[in-house]
Amino acid sequence: MEIAILLFDGTTHLDSVGPYEVLHNLPEADVKFVAKKTGVYRDRCGMLGLHADFTLNDVTAPDILVVPGGGGADGAAEDPEITDWVAEVHKATTWTTSVCTGALILGGAGVLNGLKATTHWRAMETLQSYGAEPTRERVVQQGKVITAAGVSSGIDMALTLTAEIAGEEVAKAVQLGIEYDPQPPFDAGDYTTAPDERIALWRSGINKTKR
Amino acid sequence: MEIAILLFDGTTHLDSVGPYEVLHNLPEADVKFVAKKTGVYRDRCGMLGLHADFTLNDVTAPDILVVPGGGGADGAAEDPEITDWVAEVHKATTWTTSVCTGALILGGAGVLNGLKATTHWRAMETLQSYGAEPTRERVVQQGKVITAAGVSSGIDMALTLTAEIAGEEVAKAVQLGIEYDPQPPFDAGDYTTAPDERIALWRSGINKTKR
């Protein structure tokens, strides 16, 4: 089972590493980090780099596609080299998925037209501009297309997908393996209940350091 | 604020990327991925590589140390080049932390002697052999030393640490930013309630593919 995870400049890496740590346990999974060129792809602040081992040309018919988001996703959603590839491999996939603003890239590829979908809360309006119907669930499934909300939601999405593919017992064993028994110290992850001051604090960019 | 995250061959990358996505938002945080040599460090199955930008010699007095685990942690805990560095920088840190079997590396460096600590459930006995008192909480704080349970627990740990350093409102804004409102599809992440068959399934290695 070939699983392609897309990288681009300005990827938020938890968007991909969360699902990766779940999905690479699927029986016979061969996960390929894919980008326009092989090499290290950094997040927006430049402090973390993941290595893409394969080019877009190397991976043409993955069983599963995972598209992460991040600050660079808005640009990637308008990059024909990326969106043409997404549109093309989507024809072959069994599952096409996104995390966070990765949904914008699916949108740019025409995958979400007329579908319910979700993304990071900051990008709901942009998502709509791609013809999707923004939905405030954490994981939204429409046929073979699954979109997940911001960043950390990819773990929940990938466990749901693992159960679909390999059954609940495998999904539960993987959940046990990554000890995913979340105990966040605060109840502050839901946009719909966040006070305006907190949203403004996040949007202001708390740490402005870049490298 | 300098934050050092250790890499080694066979790191489980969610152990570090989870905390990273939280901690890199701390005001003036400068996060450095550190290893024996610069370059790409792969997880045990070889499918995911993170780039270490700094050598151990480059980073001698970080404010925060984060030590992830993984299949390679048992060996790293017995590698004097790594454990000597951990022991040395621990003298300078404000916070010394581990995720998953990263606790074994702290143990190998003598940091956990006589302290309550936690790790991935598979390594509780090994942890004890390093003089720690294994504890079944998800995040265990002993003075400036914080250990977290398996893999995904690093997100919870890092949010707790963010609140300690920058206050609850910053931690809540970061939690909102990564949309950490976990909704696991199953209640299967807690080792103490897992049936033996599920533990055996995980231990058997569901996907044996390596690259």
HADDOCK unambig.tbl for C-alpha pairs under 7 A between the chains (distance, minus, plus):
assign (segid A and resid 14 and name CA) (segid B and resid 17 and name CA) 5.98 0.50 0.50
assign (segid A and resid 14 and name CA) (segid B and resid 18 and name CA) 6.40 0.50 0.50
assign (segid A and resid 14 and name CA) (segid B and resid 21 and name CA) 6.69 0.50 0.50
assign (segid A and resid 17 and name CA) (segid B and resid 14 and name CA) 5.98 0.50 0.50
assign (segid A and resid 18 and name CA) (segid B and resid 14 and name CA) 6.40 0.50 0.50
assign (segid A and resid 21 and name CA) (segid B and resid 14 and name CA) 6.67 0.50 0.50
assign (segid A and resid 25 and name CA) (segid B and resid 206 and name CA) 6.03 0.50 0.50
assign (segid A and resid 25 and name CA) (segid B and resid 207 and name CA) 5.09 0.50 0.50
assign (segid A and resid 26 and name CA) (segid B and resid 206 and name CA) 6.77 0.50 0.50
assign (segid A and resid 26 and name CA) (segid B and resid 207 and name CA) 5.79 0.50 0.50
assign (segid A and resid 27 and name CA) (segid B and resid 206 and name CA) 5.84 0.50 0.50
assign (segid A and resid 27 and name CA) (segid B and resid 207 and name CA) 4.50 0.50 0.50
assign (segid A and resid 28 and name CA) (segid B and resid 207 and name CA) 5.46 0.50 0.50
assign (segid A and resid 28 and name CA) (segid B and resid 208 and name CA) 6.85 0.50 0.50
assign (segid A and resid 28 and name CA) (segid B and resid 209 and name CA) 5.82 0.50 0.50
assign (segid A and resid 29 and name CA) (segid B and resid 207 and name CA) 6.69 0.50 0.50
assign (segid A and resid 29 and name CA) (segid B and resid 209 and name CA) 6.82 0.50 0.50
assign (segid A and resid 30 and name CA) (segid B and resid 209 and name CA) 6.89 0.50 0.50
assign (segid A and resid 31 and name CA) (segid B and resid 47 and name CA) 6.10 0.50 0.50
assign (segid A and resid 32 and name CA) (segid B and resid 47 and name CA) 6.73 0.50 0.50
assign (segid A and resid 47 and name CA) (segid B and resid 31 and name CA) 6.09 0.50 0.50
assign (segid A and resid 47 and name CA) (segid B and resid 32 and name CA) 6.70 0.50 0.50
assign (segid A and resid 49 and name CA) (segid B and resid 50 and name CA) 5.94 0.50 0.50
assign (segid A and resid 49 and name CA) (segid B and resid 51 and name CA) 5.36 0.50 0.50
assign (segid A and resid 50 and name CA) (segid B and resid 49 and name CA) 5.93 0.50 0.50
assign (segid A and resid 50 and name CA) (segid B and resid 50 and name CA) 4.64 0.50 0.50
assign (segid A and resid 50 and name CA) (segid B and resid 51 and name CA) 6.09 0.50 0.50
assign (segid A and resid 51 and name CA) (segid B and resid 49 and name CA) 5.36 0.50 0.50
assign (segid A and resid 51 and name CA) (segid B and resid 50 and name CA) 6.12 0.50 0.50
assign (segid A and resid 150 and name CA) (segid B and resid 178 and name CA) 5.84 0.50 0.50
assign (segid A and resid 150 and name CA) (segid B and resid 179 and name CA) 5.05 0.50 0.50
assign (segid A and resid 151 and name CA) (segid B and resid 178 and name CA) 5.04 0.50 0.50
assign (segid A and resid 151 and name CA) (segid B and resid 179 and name CA) 6.29 0.50 0.50
assign (segid A and resid 152 and name CA) (segid B and resid 178 and name CA) 5.90 0.50 0.50
assign (segid A and resid 152 and name CA) (segid B and resid 179 and name CA) 6.22 0.50 0.50
assign (segid A and resid 152 and name CA) (segid B and resid 180 and name CA) 5.55 0.50 0.50
assign (segid A and resid 153 and name CA) (segid B and resid 182 and name CA) 6.84 0.50 0.50
assign (segid A and resid 156 and name CA) (segid B and resid 183 and name CA) 6.22 0.50 0.50
assign (segid A and resid 156 and name CA) (segid B and resid 184 and name CA) 5.07 0.50 0.50
assign (segid A and resid 156 and name CA) (segid B and resid 185 and name CA) 6.58 0.50 0.50
assign (segid A and resid 159 and name CA) (segid B and resid 185 and name CA) 6.91 0.50 0.50
assign (segid A and resid 160 and name CA) (segid B and resid 185 and name CA) 6.23 0.50 0.50
assign (segid A and resid 172 and name CA) (segid B and resid 186 and name CA) 6.77 0.50 0.50
assign (segid A and resid 172 and name CA) (segid B and resid 188 and name CA) 5.38 0.50 0.50
assign (segid A and resid 173 and name CA) (segid B and resid 198 and name CA) 5.40 0.50 0.50
assign (segid A and resid 173 and name CA) (segid B and resid 199 and name CA) 6.82 0.50 0.50
assign (segid A and resid 173 and name CA) (segid B and resid 201 and name CA) 6.49 0.50 0.50
assign (segid A and resid 173 and name CA) (segid B and resid 202 and name CA) 5.37 0.50 0.50
assign (segid A and resid 174 and name CA) (segid B and resid 202 and name CA) 6.70 0.50 0.50
assign (segid A and resid 175 and name CA) (segid B and resid 188 and name CA) 6.02 0.50 0.50
assign (segid A and resid 175 and name CA) (segid B and resid 189 and name CA) 5.22 0.50 0.50
assign (segid A and resid 176 and name CA) (segid B and resid 188 and name CA) 5.77 0.50 0.50
assign (segid A and resid 176 and name CA) (segid B and resid 189 and name CA) 4.29 0.50 0.50
assign (segid A and resid 176 and name CA) (segid B and resid 190 and name CA) 6.48 0.50 0.50
assign (segid A and resid 176 and name CA) (segid B and resid 191 and name CA) 6.56 0.50 0.50
assign (segid A and resid 177 and name CA) (segid B and resid 202 and name CA) 6.31 0.50 0.50
assign (segid A and resid 178 and name CA) (segid B and resid 150 and name CA) 5.86 0.50 0.50
assign (segid A and resid 178 and name CA) (segid B and resid 151 and name CA) 5.06 0.50 0.50
assign (segid A and resid 178 and name CA) (segid B and resid 152 and name CA) 5.91 0.50 0.50
assign (segid A and resid 179 and name CA) (segid B and resid 150 and name CA) 5.09 0.50 0.50
assign (segid A and resid 179 and name CA) (segid B and resid 151 and name CA) 6.30 0.50 0.50
assign (segid A and resid 179 and name CA) (segid B and resid 152 and name CA) 6.23 0.50 0.50
assign (segid A and resid 179 and name CA) (segid B and resid 189 and name CA) 4.63 0.50 0.50
assign (segid A and resid 179 and name CA) (segid B and resid 190 and name CA) 6.34 0.50 0.50
assign (segid A and resid 180 and name CA) (segid B and resid 152 and name CA) 5.56 0.50 0.50
assign (segid A and resid 180 and name CA) (segid B and resid 189 and name CA) 4.52 0.50 0.50
assign (segid A and resid 181 and name CA) (segid B and resid 189 and name CA) 4.36 0.50 0.50
assign (segid A and resid 181 and name CA) (segid B and resid 190 and name CA) 5.73 0.50 0.50
assign (segid A and resid 182 and name CA) (segid B and resid 153 and name CA) 6.84 0.50 0.50
assign (segid A and resid 182 and name CA) (segid B and resid 182 and name CA) 6.69 0.50 0.50
assign (segid A and resid 183 and name CA) (segid B and resid 156 and name CA) 6.21 0.50 0.50
assign (segid A and resid 184 and name CA) (segid B and resid 156 and name CA) 5.07 0.50 0.50
assign (segid A and resid 185 and name CA) (segid B and resid 156 and name CA) 6.58 0.50 0.50
assign (segid A and resid 185 and name CA) (segid B and resid 159 and name CA) 6.91 0.50 0.50
assign (segid A and resid 185 and name CA) (segid B and resid 160 and name CA) 6.22 0.50 0.50
assign (segid A and resid 186 and name CA) (segid B and resid 172 and name CA) 6.77 0.50 0.50
assign (segid A and resid 188 and name CA) (segid B and resid 172 and name CA) 5.38 0.50 0.50
assign (segid A and resid 188 and name CA) (segid B and resid 175 and name CA) 6.02 0.50 0.50
assign (segid A and resid 188 and name CA) (segid B and resid 176 and name CA) 5.77 0.50 0.50
assign (segid A and resid 189 and name CA) (segid B and resid 175 and name CA) 5.21 0.50 0.50
assign (segid A and resid 189 and name CA) (segid B and resid 176 and name CA) 4.30 0.50 0.50
assign (segid A and resid 189 and name CA) (segid B and resid 179 and name CA) 4.63 0.50 0.50
assign (segid A and resid 189 and name CA) (segid B and resid 180 and name CA) 4.49 0.50 0.50
assign (segid A and resid 189 and name CA) (segid B and resid 181 and name CA) 4.34 0.50 0.50
assign (segid A and resid 190 and name CA) (segid B and resid 176 and name CA) 6.47 0.50 0.50
assign (segid A and resid 190 and name CA) (segid B and resid 179 and name CA) 6.34 0.50 0.50
assign (segid A and resid 190 and name CA) (segid B and resid 181 and name CA) 5.73 0.50 0.50
assign (segid A and resid 191 and name CA) (segid B and resid 176 and name CA) 6.55 0.50 0.50
assign (segid A and resid 198 and name CA) (segid B and resid 173 and name CA) 5.40 0.50 0.50
assign (segid A and resid 199 and name CA) (segid B and resid 173 and name CA) 6.82 0.50 0.50
assign (segid A and resid 201 and name CA) (segid B and resid 173 and name CA) 6.46 0.50 0.50
assign (segid A and resid 202 and name CA) (segid B and resid 173 and name CA) 5.37 0.50 0.50
assign (segid A and resid 202 and name CA) (segid B and resid 174 and name CA) 6.69 0.50 0.50
assign (segid A and resid 202 and name CA) (segid B and resid 177 and name CA) 6.27 0.50 0.50
assign (segid A and resid 206 and name CA) (segid B and resid 25 and name CA) 6.00 0.50 0.50
assign (segid A and resid 206 and name CA) (segid B and resid 26 and name CA) 6.78 0.50 0.50
assign (segid A and resid 206 and name CA) (segid B and resid 27 and name CA) 5.87 0.50 0.50
assign (segid A and resid 207 and name CA) (segid B and resid 25 and name CA) 5.06 0.50 0.50
assign (segid A and resid 207 and name CA) (segid B and resid 26 and name CA) 5.79 0.50 0.50
assign (segid A and resid 207 and name CA) (segid B and resid 27 and name CA) 4.50 0.50 0.50
assign (segid A and resid 207 and name CA) (segid B and resid 28 and name CA) 5.47 0.50 0.50
assign (segid A and resid 207 and name CA) (segid B and resid 29 and name CA) 6.69 0.50 0.50
assign (segid A and resid 208 and name CA) (segid B and resid 28 and name CA) 6.86 0.50 0.50
assign (segid A and resid 209 and name CA) (segid B and resid 28 and name CA) 5.83 0.50 0.50
assign (segid A and resid 209 and name CA) (segid B and resid 29 and name CA) 6.80 0.50 0.50
assign (segid A and resid 209 and name CA) (segid B and resid 30 and name CA) 6.88 0.50 0.50
